[in-house]
Amino acid sequence: MSPEAQEFLGTFVSESFYYWAAVFMLLIHAGFLAYEGGASRTKNVLATMVKNLLTLASVGLTFFLFGWWVYNAFPLFPVTGGILGPWTNPEANETVAAVMPYVEASYPWSPALGPNTADHLTGVFWFAFALFAMTTASILSGALIERVKIGAYLILSIVLGSFTWLVGAAWGWNAFGWLFTALGYHDFGCSGIVHGISGFFTLGVLLNLGPRIGKYDENGKPRPILPHNLPLTMVGLMLIFVGFYAFLAACLIVLPGYEAGTTIYGTPMTLASIGVTTTLSLAAGLVAAYISSKADPFFTISGALAGIISAAGGMDIYHPALAIVIAFVGAYLMPKVIVFVERLGIDDAVGAVGVHGFCGLFGSVIVGIAAAGFPQGDAVPPINFFGQLLGAVLCVVLLGFIPGYGTSWVLKKLHLLRVSRQEEIEGLDIADLGVEGYPEYATMSFVTQNAANRMAATSVRGSSELAAE
């Protein structure tokens, strides 16, 4: 085979790999749509699902306009350099010169994102990262169901999905990122950078949004608000699992000329190891949550996701047996964290703070213990506990909780965050969309109308009987 043919084949394989990985990541969003729709009550099911659909639009467009640039422009800021953009001189130093081609390819006007104008790979990288961004925003979505205004949610999804997590990814999930190069931070599967940031961003929003009407009694004790369709929620989570196999596969660097995949940190990694470790983490998480929650169906299936997230940070270097232990611990603690958060008066409708926030933080910090001393290349510190702890805390607090709380606080002050009491009681399907998700089922309007019809029929029969007498 000629060198030209080998190059073409290598490019085609890489292009196809990222393209289909990103396509399968769309199953995450089909899963979130079903998961959150099932977790809502019948009066809110359509509004919940439409909100998930609009996440693809809000984050997809803004990721093209500025999110992709944020990832490539912020890796040196503020420790080893400034924000990189059209104003940056690539001759400033060798590092800037190395980063600038990626920055220039990420401008929305870049030929690299146009049809048939540049290489075959930049566009599919954009596609895969865009799905990462949409997933990050969708984690926020479920916790806010049944009372958030759709406009407020879309603003929050843009802040999280197209900015804050991308700053974290630029710092700690980038070959040039200062958390990696200066501290040795390692987060292969984005435990802290995706899940930790989104979970703590969600926590900040929930503090301003407040609980659903009726969630707490007069003594502040939480009442259960059960999903209207738990089987649909469980099917949604199964779809999310499938999408996460693709998500983790897309964390590999598969480029022409590479005999085996490597991670974004330059450590060796294969699809085989992802298949083994992800499956074992999922299985261990199911068992742990089943035991911890005493067979609660919702917690049990959420445990699979909690297990994957807990092990994701070091999935490229963990022995499978070690991944089982880490996944088990994270998933076992997850239901207890969710219950604790609920008792604090925070109404997290789907447990996002526990599953994503806690397990993401745990999964990133535990790398510093379980993989301490692992070498990461020349001039890069080996994996260490201090680097993992500092990197994780910076992510979840500076890029997660503070932006989530601050943005939602501004929206609350402008009376843009939460729907009115009347709309919440009536249901967002009617208030937002003017239609019901299950018009033929026993929704509140159906029950009310049926009761009125029965009363009218009784009244008519009574009048007829009196007239007959």
PLY file of the C-alpha trace (Angstrom):
ply
format ascii 1.0
element vertex 469
property float x
property float y
property float z
element edge 468
property int vertex1
property int vertex2
end_header
0.00 0.00 0.00
1.38 3.41 -0.95
2.08 6.07 1.72
-0.75 8.18 0.30
-3.19 5.29 0.58
-2.06 4.56 4.15
-2.57 8.20 5.09
-6.02 8.23 3.50
-7.01 5.01 5.28
-5.73 6.28 8.64
-7.64 9.54 8.26
-10.80 7.69 7.21
-10.61 5.36 10.23
-10.10 8.29 12.62
-12.88 10.32 11.03
-15.29 7.37 11.14
-14.38 6.54 14.75
-15.23 9.99 16.11
-18.24 10.42 13.85
-19.95 7.23 15.00
-18.91 7.69 18.62
-20.65 11.08 18.56
-23.72 9.61 16.85
-24.04 6.98 19.57
-23.62 9.71 22.19
-26.97 11.05 20.98
-28.44 8.06 22.82
-27.48 9.85 26.02
-29.96 12.56 25.10
-32.65 10.10 24.08
-32.02 8.55 27.49
-32.22 11.84 29.38
-35.44 12.67 27.54
-37.05 9.38 28.61
-35.45 9.39 32.06
-36.65 12.87 32.99
-40.01 12.47 31.26
-40.67 9.37 33.31
-39.49 11.04 36.51
-41.91 13.95 36.11
-45.62 13.87 36.87
-48.11 13.48 34.02
-48.90 17.21 33.99
-45.26 18.04 33.22
-44.08 15.21 30.97
-44.17 17.03 27.61
-42.62 20.23 28.96
-39.83 18.17 30.51
-39.12 16.39 27.24
-39.24 19.56 25.13
-36.75 21.17 27.52
-34.36 18.30 26.78
-34.80 18.73 23.04
-34.03 22.43 23.27
-30.75 21.64 25.06
-29.46 20.26 21.77
-30.28 23.58 20.14
-29.09 26.01 22.82
-25.77 24.28 23.42
-25.24 23.15 19.84
-25.44 26.67 18.43
-23.48 28.41 21.19
-20.82 25.70 21.17
-20.25 26.55 17.52
-20.26 30.32 18.15
-17.88 30.37 21.12
-17.75 27.12 23.13
-15.25 25.33 20.88
-13.01 28.39 21.02
-13.23 28.47 24.86
-11.82 24.95 25.07
-8.87 25.79 22.84
-8.25 29.35 24.09
-8.20 28.84 27.89
-5.64 26.07 28.61
-2.87 28.51 29.63
-5.09 31.01 31.46
-4.39 32.33 34.06
-1.30 30.48 35.33
0.99 30.04 32.33
-0.50 32.59 29.93
-3.53 34.54 28.88
-6.67 33.84 26.91
-5.71 33.03 23.33
-7.51 34.60 20.40
-7.06 36.66 17.24
-5.10 39.16 19.31
-2.43 36.59 20.28
0.98 36.55 18.64
1.92 32.88 18.00
5.59 33.90 18.07
5.33 34.83 21.77
6.76 31.45 22.83
6.86 27.83 21.74
3.79 26.81 23.73
1.64 29.58 22.27
2.89 28.66 18.81
1.84 25.06 19.42
-1.63 26.00 20.73
-2.54 28.67 18.16
-3.38 26.34 15.25
-6.06 24.72 17.43
-7.39 28.13 18.48
-7.58 29.34 14.89
-9.37 26.16 13.82
-12.00 26.75 16.52
-13.20 30.17 15.35
-16.75 29.97 13.95
-15.45 31.47 10.71
-12.62 28.95 10.45
-12.35 27.08 7.13
-11.61 23.97 9.22
-15.32 23.80 10.12
-16.52 24.42 6.58
-17.43 21.76 4.00
-14.46 20.37 2.07
-12.22 23.32 2.92
-9.66 21.77 5.27
-8.80 18.51 6.99
-11.24 15.69 7.67
-10.78 15.61 11.45
-11.44 19.05 12.94
-15.16 18.87 12.18
-15.65 15.44 13.73
-13.69 16.55 16.81
-16.09 19.51 17.03
-19.02 17.10 16.67
-17.79 14.86 19.50
-17.05 17.80 21.80
-20.45 19.31 21.04
-22.07 16.10 22.26
-19.91 16.25 25.41
-21.16 19.81 25.96
-24.81 18.87 25.45
-24.43 15.98 27.89
-22.98 18.30 30.53
-25.94 20.66 30.22
-28.47 17.81 30.24
-27.22 16.69 33.66
-28.59 19.97 35.01
-31.96 19.53 33.33
-33.52 16.73 35.34
-32.94 18.23 38.78
-34.98 21.34 37.89
-38.07 19.71 36.41
-41.63 20.84 37.14
-40.87 24.43 38.22
-38.10 26.09 36.19
-38.93 28.53 33.39
-37.81 27.25 30.01
-36.01 30.51 29.17
-34.08 30.41 32.44
-33.09 26.81 31.85
-31.80 27.60 28.37
-29.65 30.44 29.73
-28.27 28.13 32.43
-27.62 25.38 29.88
-25.58 27.79 27.76
-23.51 29.03 30.71
-22.76 25.46 31.79
-22.63 23.63 28.47
-20.82 26.21 26.36
-18.61 27.94 28.90
-17.87 26.84 32.46
-17.22 23.12 31.89
-15.16 23.99 28.83
-12.88 26.17 30.93
-12.44 23.16 33.22
-11.75 20.93 30.22
-9.23 23.45 28.88
-7.41 23.46 32.23
-7.55 19.77 33.14
-8.55 17.75 30.07
-6.17 19.21 27.52
-2.55 18.39 26.69
-1.70 22.10 27.23
-3.94 22.65 30.28
-2.18 24.06 33.32
-3.95 21.77 35.79
-2.32 18.89 33.93
1.06 20.40 33.08
1.62 22.17 36.42
-0.22 19.93 38.92
-0.42 16.56 37.20
-4.25 16.50 37.31
-5.61 13.38 35.59
-9.29 12.85 34.71
-9.56 10.48 31.75
-13.35 10.02 31.74
-14.17 13.54 32.98
-15.39 12.53 36.44
-14.76 16.00 37.83
-14.65 18.02 34.63
-18.07 16.96 33.30
-19.94 15.37 36.19
-18.47 17.23 39.14
-18.86 20.64 37.50
-22.41 19.96 36.28
-23.52 18.41 39.59
-22.30 21.32 41.70
-23.56 23.86 39.16
-26.95 22.15 39.64
-26.63 22.43 43.42
-26.10 26.19 43.13
-29.18 26.54 40.94
-31.36 24.43 43.24
-30.59 26.69 46.21
-32.17 29.61 44.35
-34.90 27.67 42.57
-36.40 26.13 45.71
-38.40 22.91 46.12
-41.53 21.92 44.24
-44.85 22.83 45.86
-45.79 20.07 48.28
-42.35 18.51 48.49
-41.96 19.37 52.18
-44.59 19.33 54.93
-45.15 22.06 57.50
-42.33 20.63 59.61
-39.87 20.62 56.72
-39.97 16.85 56.33
-39.63 15.72 52.69
-42.56 14.00 51.03
-42.04 11.60 48.12
-43.07 12.90 44.70
-43.03 9.70 42.71
-42.21 9.39 39.01
-45.32 8.99 36.88
-43.62 6.25 34.86
-40.69 4.58 36.60
-40.25 1.95 33.86
-39.72 4.74 31.31
-37.15 6.31 33.61
-35.31 3.01 33.89
-35.31 2.53 30.10
-33.96 6.07 29.77
-31.06 5.24 32.06
-30.30 2.13 30.01
-30.01 4.34 26.91
-27.69 6.66 28.84
-25.46 3.68 29.67
-25.16 2.82 25.97
-24.30 6.43 25.16
-21.65 6.53 27.88
-19.77 3.64 26.31
-19.47 5.89 23.25
-18.62 8.91 25.42
-15.71 7.08 27.02
-14.55 5.65 23.69
-14.39 9.19 22.30
-11.99 10.09 25.11
-9.32 8.15 23.22
-7.02 9.85 20.75
-7.27 7.83 17.55
-5.10 9.47 14.88
-3.37 8.31 11.70
-0.03 6.66 12.40
-0.86 5.58 15.96
-0.65 1.82 16.47
-2.76 2.02 19.63
-4.95 4.68 21.14
-3.71 7.08 23.76
-5.52 9.42 26.09
-5.50 13.18 26.02
-2.69 12.93 28.62
-0.54 10.71 26.37
-1.12 7.56 28.45
-1.82 4.33 26.51
-5.43 3.19 26.29
-7.46 0.74 24.20
-11.12 0.19 23.42
-10.76 -3.25 25.01
-9.87 -1.72 28.38
-12.82 0.69 28.13
-15.15 -2.21 27.39
-13.91 -4.27 30.32
-13.63 -1.51 32.92
-16.88 0.27 32.02
-18.85 -2.97 32.16
-17.37 -3.97 35.52
-17.95 -0.49 36.95
-21.57 -0.55 35.79
-22.13 -3.99 37.32
-20.45 -3.10 40.63
-22.47 0.10 40.81
-25.74 -1.77 40.36
-24.91 -4.19 43.17
-23.71 -1.45 45.52
-26.76 0.78 45.04
-29.10 -2.21 45.33
-27.60 -3.06 48.71
-27.31 0.53 49.92
-30.87 1.50 48.99
-32.40 -1.82 50.06
-33.51 -2.64 46.50
-35.06 0.71 45.62
-35.51 0.49 41.80
-34.61 4.13 41.05
-31.48 4.12 43.19
-30.46 0.69 41.93
-30.39 1.62 38.26
-28.85 5.01 39.07
-26.08 3.05 40.77
-24.82 1.82 37.41
-24.22 5.39 36.26
-22.74 6.28 39.66
-20.32 3.37 39.34
-19.15 4.41 35.89
-18.67 8.04 36.97
-16.77 7.01 40.11
-14.28 4.94 38.11
-14.11 7.17 35.02
-11.35 9.49 36.24
-8.69 6.77 36.21
-10.31 4.25 33.89
-7.29 4.37 31.58
-4.91 3.15 34.29
-7.01 1.17 36.80
-6.78 -2.58 37.01
-10.30 -3.99 36.49
-10.41 -5.27 40.07
-9.56 -1.82 41.38
-12.27 -0.25 39.20
-14.81 -2.64 40.76
-13.88 -1.49 44.27
-13.96 2.22 43.40
-17.25 1.93 41.51
-18.79 -0.03 44.41
-17.80 2.57 47.02
-19.05 5.54 44.97
-22.37 3.88 44.10
-22.90 2.64 47.66
-22.56 6.16 49.03
-24.65 7.79 46.29
-28.17 7.03 47.69
-27.10 8.25 51.13
-25.84 11.53 49.63
-29.12 12.03 47.76
-31.17 11.43 50.92
-28.90 13.79 52.87
-29.31 16.55 50.26
-33.08 16.08 50.32
-33.18 16.40 54.12
-31.35 19.73 53.83
-34.40 21.10 52.02
-32.90 20.85 48.53
-35.34 19.32 46.05
-33.24 17.52 43.47
-35.88 15.70 41.44
-33.55 13.08 39.93
-30.62 13.01 42.36
-28.19 14.76 40.00
-26.19 16.26 42.87
-25.55 12.80 44.30
-25.05 10.81 41.10
-23.05 13.40 39.15
-21.81 15.95 41.70
-20.72 13.64 44.50
-19.58 10.73 42.34
-17.79 13.11 39.98
-15.90 14.71 42.85
-15.17 11.32 44.39
-14.08 9.88 41.06
-11.58 12.66 40.38
-10.10 12.81 43.90
-9.74 9.05 44.28
-7.35 8.97 41.30
-4.82 10.78 43.51
-4.92 7.86 45.96
-5.48 4.84 43.74
-3.01 5.91 41.04
-0.57 8.05 43.02
2.88 8.18 41.44
1.78 7.15 37.95
4.13 8.89 35.46
2.62 11.20 32.85
5.52 12.15 30.63
8.44 14.54 30.57
8.03 17.82 32.50
4.59 16.75 33.78
4.15 15.87 37.47
3.11 12.29 38.18
-0.41 11.72 39.47
-0.59 12.94 43.07
-3.26 13.49 45.70
-2.68 17.25 46.06
-3.01 17.84 42.30
-6.20 15.79 42.12
-7.77 17.42 45.18
-6.93 20.97 44.12
-8.03 20.35 40.53
-11.30 18.76 41.60
-12.15 21.50 44.12
-11.37 24.24 41.60
-13.64 22.53 39.09
-16.63 21.91 41.31
-16.51 25.20 43.24
-15.04 27.81 40.90
-16.51 26.44 37.67
-19.53 24.59 39.07
-21.21 25.86 42.22
-20.34 29.57 41.98
-21.47 30.09 38.36
-24.61 28.01 38.97
-25.55 29.93 42.08
-24.62 33.32 40.63
-26.44 32.93 37.32
-29.60 31.55 38.93
-29.50 34.29 41.61
-29.55 36.98 38.91
-32.40 35.20 37.12
-34.30 34.93 40.40
-33.88 38.65 41.13
-35.24 39.41 37.66
-38.19 37.06 38.32
-37.14 34.90 35.39
-36.14 31.69 37.18
-39.30 29.98 38.37
-42.82 29.65 37.01
-45.74 31.10 38.97
-47.49 29.09 41.65
-50.59 28.80 39.47
-48.59 27.47 36.51
-46.79 24.95 38.69
-50.04 23.63 40.16
-51.72 23.51 36.75
-48.73 21.79 35.18
-46.17 23.01 32.69
-47.62 21.02 29.81
-50.66 23.29 29.82
-48.84 26.44 30.93
-45.95 26.19 28.44
-47.34 24.14 25.57
-51.13 24.25 25.85
-51.45 20.48 25.48
-51.30 17.44 27.74
-48.90 14.56 27.35
-51.56 11.98 28.22
-54.92 13.58 27.35
-56.75 10.25 27.55
-55.21 9.28 30.89
-56.20 10.31 34.39
-54.52 13.69 34.43
-55.86 16.32 36.81
-57.92 18.04 34.11
-59.33 14.65 33.06
-60.30 13.78 36.63
-61.84 17.21 37.20
-63.83 17.03 33.96
-64.98 13.49 34.70
-66.11 14.51 38.16
-68.04 17.46 36.70
-69.68 15.19 34.11
-70.72 12.72 36.78
-72.17 15.49 38.94
-74.06 16.90 35.96
-75.40 13.46 35.05
-76.52 12.86 38.63
-78.24 16.24 38.67
-80.05 15.49 35.41
-81.21 12.08 36.66
-82.42 13.66 39.89
-84.41 16.31 38.01
-85.97 13.69 35.74
-87.04 11.58 38.70
-88.62 14.60 40.40
-90.47 15.53 37.21
-91.77 11.98 36.89
-93.18 12.10 40.40
0 1
1 2
2 3
3 4
4 5
5 6
6 7
7 8
8 9
9 10
10 11
11 12
12 13
13 14
14 15
15 16
16 17
17 18
18 19
19 20
20 21
21 22
22 23
23 24
24 25
25 26
26 27
27 28
28 29
29 30
30 31
31 32
32 33
33 34
34 35
35 36
36 37
37 38
38 39
39 40
40 41
41 42
42 43
43 44
44 45
45 46
46 47
47 48
48 49
49 50
50 51
51 52
52 53
53 54
54 55
55 56
56 57
57 58
58 59
59 60
60 61
61 62
62 63
63 64
64 65
65 66
66 67
67 68
68 69
69 70
70 71
71 72
72 73
73 74
74 75
75 76
76 77
77 78
78 79
79 80
80 81
81 82
82 83
83 84
84 85
85 86
86 87
87 88
88 89
89 90
90 91
91 92
92 93
93 94
94 95
95 96
96 97
97 98
98 99
99 100
100 101
101 102
102 103
103 104
104 105
105 106
106 107
107 108
108 109
109 110
110 111
111 112
112 113
113 114
114 115
115 116
116 117
117 118
118 119
119 120
120 121
121 122
122 123
123 124
124 125
125 126
126 127
127 128
128 129
129 130
130 131
131 132
132 133
133 134
134 135
135 136
136 137
137 138
138 139
139 140
140 141
141 142
142 143
143 144
144 145
145 146
146 147
147 148
148 149
149 150
150 151
151 152
152 153
153 154
154 155
155 156
156 157
157 158
158 159
159 160
160 161
161 162
162 163
163 164
164 165
165 166
166 167
167 168
168 169
169 170
170 171
171 172
172 173
173 174
174 175
175 176
176 177
177 178
178 179
179 180
180 181
181 182
182 183
183 184
184 185
185 186
186 187
187 188
188 189
189 190
190 191
191 192
192 193
193 194
194 195
195 196
196 197
197 198
198 199
199 200
200 201
201 202
202 203
203 204
204 205
205 206
206 207
207 208
208 209
209 210
210 211
211 212
212 213
213 214
214 215
215 216
216 217
217 218
218 219
219 220
220 221
221 222
222 223
223 224
224 225
225 226
226 227
227 228
228 229
229 230
230 231
231 232
232 233
233 234
234 235
235 236
236 237
237 238
238 239
239 240
240 241
241 242
242 243
243 244
244 245
245 246
246 247
247 248
248 249
249 250
250 251
251 252
252 253
253 254
254 255
255 256
256 257
257 258
258 259
259 260
260 261
261 262
262 263
263 264
264 265
265 266
266 267
267 268
268 269
269 270
270 271
271 272
272 273
273 274
274 275
275 276
276 277
277 278
278 279
279 280
280 281
281 282
282 283
283 284
284 285
285 286
286 287
287 288
288 289
289 290
290 291
291 292
292 293
293 294
294 295
295 296
296 297
297 298
298 299
299 300
300 301
301 302
302 303
303 304
304 305
305 306
306 307
307 308
308 309
309 310
310 311
311 312
312 313
313 314
314 315
315 316
316 317
317 318
318 319
319 320
320 321
321 322
322 323
323 324
324 325
325 326
326 327
327 328
328 329
329 330
330 331
331 332
332 333
333 334
334 335
335 336
336 337
337 338
338 339
339 340
340 341
341 342
342 343
343 344
344 345
345 346
346 347
347 348
348 349
349 350
350 351
351 352
352 353
353 354
354 355
355 356
356 357
357 358
358 359
359 360
360 361
361 362
362 363
363 364
364 365
365 366
366 367
367 368
368 369
369 370
370 371
371 372
372 373
373 374
374 375
375 376
376 377
377 378
378 379
379 380
380 381
381 382
382 383
383 384
384 385
385 386
386 387
387 388
388 389
389 390
390 391
391 392
392 393
393 394
394 395
395 396
396 397
397 398
398 399
399 400
400 401
401 402
402 403
403 404
404 405
405 406
406 407
407 408
408 409
409 410
410 411
411 412
412 413
413 414
414 415
415 416
416 417
417 418
418 419
419 420
420 421
421 422
422 423
423 424
424 425
425 426
426 427
427 428
428 429
429 430
430 431
431 432
432 433
433 434
434 435
435 436
436 437
437 438
438 439
439 440
440 441
441 442
442 443
443 444
444 445
445 446
446 447
447 448
448 449
449 450
450 451
451 452
452 453
453 454
454 455
455 456
456 457
457 458
458 459
459 460
460 461
461 462
462 463
463 464
464 465
465 466
466 467
467 468
